[in-house]
Amino acid sequence: MSLILSISAALFSVMISVYLLVLWLSYENRLLTDLPLLFGVSFAFQGANTLIQALVSAAIVPDSLDVLRMRAVVILFTVLPMFVAILAIWVHRYRHYHRRACAVFVVYWSAVVFLAPSPAILMGLLIPLMTAVIAALLLTFIVTWKTRRLQEIRSGVMAVGLVLIIASQALRVPLMELGLSYVAVFVNALATILAVGAFVIPRVRGPLTSRSMPDAHSSLS
């Protein structure tokens, strides 16, 4: 069941990614901080990560350090767009530091991926950073839900999905020690489906437009 759910979540992620990227390409004035672009890239790599995770859980792909390094690289491109969105939303005044912050983020992540001697150390160093980004994103969607911003996204549903993602990542290592890693896969897959549902089942009927899906900075202004 967890394998089927993971594969389904991966397919949903890719589908919503294509939809959001096509939407972004339809804009007359495109920005790199447009939310459809950021979420589109994140969903695409999340789909790839979920698929790899499912193959590992099914013993089709070995559960080795090299495979974990490959997954970590994929996860970087899942988390980085969200980090860019957080910077653009909360610290827009200091946008001249954004590239430096992103560079530090990528360098740290890459160093851990290629230098960590064991899966436990690799995950132990990356999971807190990833959880912090997701937590900040959760706060952002709580604010957009309370202020009724981004009406074409069900911010409440997205927030629930992010809570489940945080839970799955925080419990991943303990569950692995207990031989229950499939539980984390199940929760993460469910969270992905909820996140996709936040876009597919909009609060307001009608297609997404450049006005209803603003860039990251304007989403809270």
matplotlib code that plots the C-alpha trace (Angstrom):
import matplotlib.pyplot as plt

x = [0.0, 2.8, 4.5, 1.4, 0.7, 4.3, 4.2, 0.8, 2.1, 5.2, 2.9, 0.7, 3.7, 5.0, 1.5, 1.1, 4.7, 4.0, 0.7, 2.4, 5.4, 3.1, 1.2, 4.4, 5.4, 2.1, 3.0, 3.9, 6.3, 8.0, 10.0, 12.2, 10.3, 6.9, 5.2, 4.2, 7.8, 9.1, 6.4, 6.7, 10.4, 9.9, 7.1, 9.1, 12.0, 9.7, 8.1, 11.6, 12.5, 9.3, 9.8, 13.4, 12.2, 9.5, 12.0, 14.3, 11.4, 10.4, 14.1, 14.2, 17.0, 19.6, 19.4, 23.0, 24.9, 25.4, 21.7, 21.0, 23.5, 21.6, 18.3, 19.9, 20.9, 17.3, 16.0, 18.2, 16.3, 13.1, 14.0, 16.0, 13.0, 11.1, 14.1, 14.1, 10.4, 10.9, 13.7, 11.6, 8.6, 10.1, 13.4, 12.7, 14.4, 17.7, 17.3, 20.9, 21.9, 19.6, 22.2, 24.8, 22.3, 21.4, 25.0, 25.8, 22.8, 23.9, 27.6, 26.6, 24.2, 26.7, 29.5, 27.3, 26.1, 29.6, 31.6, 29.2, 30.7, 27.4, 23.7, 23.0, 25.4, 24.2, 20.5, 21.4, 23.0, 20.4, 17.1, 17.2, 17.9, 15.2, 12.8, 13.5, 12.7, 9.5, 8.5, 9.1, 7.0, 4.3, 4.3, 3.9, 0.9, -0.7, -0.3, -1.8, -4.6, -5.4, -5.1, -7.0, -4.1, -3.4, -7.1, -6.4, -4.4, -6.0, -3.5, -5.1, -4.7, -1.1, -0.3, -1.6, 0.5, 3.6, 2.9, 2.9, 6.1, 7.8, 6.5, 7.7, 11.2, 11.5, 10.5, 12.4, 15.6, 13.8, 11.5, 14.4, 16.0, 12.7, 12.3, 9.3, 10.7, 7.6, 5.5, 7.6, 7.2, 3.4, 3.1, 5.3, 3.3, 0.1, 1.6, 2.5, -1.0, -2.4, 0.1, -1.0, -4.6, -4.0, -3.4, -5.8, -8.8, -8.7, -10.6, -12.0, -13.2, -11.5, -8.1, -4.9, -3.8, -0.8, -3.0, -4.2, -0.7, 1.6, 5.3, 6.7, 7.3, 3.8, 2.0, 2.0, 1.9]
y = [0.0, 2.5, 1.7, 2.3, 5.5, 6.7, 6.1, 7.9, 10.8, 11.0, 11.1, 13.8, 15.8, 15.7, 16.5, 19.6, 20.6, 20.6, 22.5, 25.2, 25.6, 25.9, 28.5, 30.4, 30.3, 31.9, 35.0, 38.1, 39.3, 36.4, 36.6, 34.0, 34.6, 33.8, 31.2, 28.9, 28.6, 28.0, 25.4, 23.8, 23.1, 21.9, 19.6, 18.1, 17.2, 16.1, 13.6, 12.3, 11.9, 10.1, 7.7, 6.9, 6.5, 4.1, 2.0, 1.8, 0.7, -2.0, -3.2, -2.5, 0.0, -0.8, 1.2, 2.3, 5.5, 6.3, 6.1, 8.3, 10.9, 10.9, 11.4, 14.2, 16.0, 15.7, 16.9, 20.0, 21.1, 20.4, 22.6, 25.4, 26.9, 27.1, 28.8, 31.3, 32.0, 32.4, 34.9, 36.9, 37.0, 37.7, 39.6, 41.3, 44.5, 42.6, 41.0, 41.9, 39.3, 36.6, 35.1, 34.9, 33.2, 30.7, 30.1, 29.3, 27.0, 25.1, 24.9, 23.5, 21.0, 19.8, 19.5, 17.3, 15.2, 14.4, 14.3, 12.6, 9.2, 7.5, 7.8, 8.7, 11.7, 12.8, 12.8, 14.2, 17.2, 17.8, 17.0, 19.9, 22.4, 21.0, 21.0, 24.6, 25.6, 23.6, 25.1, 28.6, 27.7, 26.4, 29.8, 31.5, 29.5, 30.0, 33.8, 33.5, 31.5, 34.0, 37.0, 35.3, 35.7, 33.3, 32.5, 30.0, 27.9, 26.1, 27.4, 25.4, 22.1, 23.0, 23.8, 20.3, 18.7, 20.6, 19.5, 15.9, 16.4, 17.8, 14.8, 12.3, 13.8, 14.2, 10.6, 9.1, 8.1, 6.7, 4.7, 3.3, 2.1, 0.3, -1.2, 1.0, 3.2, 2.5, 4.5, 7.7, 6.9, 6.6, 9.9, 11.7, 10.4, 11.4, 14.9, 15.2, 14.4, 17.0, 19.6, 18.8, 19.0, 22.5, 23.5, 21.2, 22.0, 25.8, 27.8, 29.9, 28.4, 29.4, 29.0, 30.3, 33.6, 35.9, 38.0, 35.1, 33.6, 36.5, 36.5, 35.5, 39.1, 40.4, 37.4, 39.0, 42.6]
z = [0.0, 0.9, -2.4, -4.4, -2.5, -2.9, -6.7, -6.9, -4.9, -7.2, -10.3, -8.8, -8.0, -11.5, -12.9, -10.7, -11.5, -15.2, -14.7, -12.6, -15.0, -18.0, -16.0, -15.3, -19.0, -19.9, -17.9, -19.9, -17.2, -15.6, -12.4, -10.8, -7.5, -9.1, -6.9, -9.8, -10.8, -7.3, -6.5, -9.9, -9.5, -6.0, -6.9, -9.8, -7.6, -4.8, -7.2, -8.1, -4.4, -3.6, -6.5, -5.4, -1.8, -3.0, -5.0, -2.0, 0.3, -2.3, -2.3, -6.1, -5.5, -2.7, 0.5, 0.3, 1.1, -2.6, -3.2, -0.2, -1.5, -4.8, -3.0, -0.9, -4.1, -5.4, -2.1, -2.3, -5.4, -3.6, -0.6, -2.3, -4.2, -0.9, 0.7, -2.1, -1.5, 2.2, 1.6, -0.9, 1.4, 4.8, 4.1, 0.8, 2.0, 2.1, -1.3, -2.2, 0.3, -1.1, -3.5, -0.8, 1.5, -1.3, -2.0, 1.6, 1.7, -1.4, -0.2, 3.2, 1.7, -0.9, 1.6, 3.9, 0.9, -0.4, 2.8, 5.4, 6.2, 7.1, 6.4, 10.1, 10.0, 6.5, 7.6, 11.1, 9.5, 6.7, 8.3, 10.8, 8.0, 5.9, 8.8, 9.5, 5.9, 5.9, 9.3, 8.0, 4.9, 7.3, 9.1, 5.8, 4.8, 8.2, 7.6, 4.1, 5.4, 8.2, 5.9, 3.0, 0.6, -2.3, -2.6, -5.4, -2.9, 0.0, 2.5, 5.3, 3.4, 2.5, 6.2, 7.2, 4.5, 5.7, 9.3, 8.1, 6.2, 9.3, 11.3, 8.7, 8.6, 12.3, 12.9, 10.0, 11.9, 15.0, 12.7, 10.8, 14.0, 14.8, 11.3, 10.6, 7.9, 5.7, 8.2, 7.3, 3.6, 4.1, 6.0, 3.5, 0.5, 2.2, 2.8, -0.8, -1.9, 0.5, -0.9, -4.4, -3.4, -2.1, -5.7, -7.5, -5.3, -5.1, -2.6, -5.4, -8.7, -11.9, -13.5, -11.8, -13.2, -12.7, -10.4, -8.3, -8.1, -7.4, -6.9, -3.5, -2.3, -3.2, -1.6, 1.8, 0.8]

ax = plt.figure().add_subplot(projection="3d")
ax.plot(x, y, z, "-o")
ax.set_aspect("equal")
plt.show()
